[in-house]
Amino acid sequence: EQLVESGGGSVQVGETLTLSCAPSEGTFTSYRMGWFRQVPEKGREFLATISWRLGQPRYSDVAEGRFTISRDTAKNTGYLQIMNLKPSDTAVYYCAGGDTTGKQYYNWGQGTQVTVSS
């Protein structure tokens, strides 16, 4: 499955943004969906993951509190809401399908750019 992210853009500090992730065709078939972000010259940073069937969201320390991961199985779409955006949230955000452990991810999307300005 090829995943496609959307919802990125240029926003102001303090605003809320919701990113979406869905397969380009067909249904989401992985066990879980994960969200990551990357800035230039840095590795990809894990943010959150959710079991597609059971829910049970989990967050990194960075994401805990301001980020909310969710999914709508009827719409075949996952979401990442980011509240109170900060300039340090500026990055390319990616979604991916993951295995049962939450340690292996694949079928990465192409990413969506989020730019936060003050």
Sequence and secondary structure as in RCSB ss.txt:
>XXXX:A:sequence
EQLVESGGGSVQVGETLTLSCAPSEGTFTSYRMGWFRQVPEKGREFLATISWRLGQPRYSDVAEGRFTISRDTAK
NTGYLQIMNLKPSDTAVYYCAGGDTTGKQYYNWGQGTQVTVSS
>XXXX:A:secstr
  EEEE  EEEETT  EEEEEEESSS   SSEEEEEEE TTS  EEEEEEETTTEEEEE TTTTTTEEEEEETTT
TEEEEEE S  GGG EEEEEEEE TTSS EES    EEEEEE 
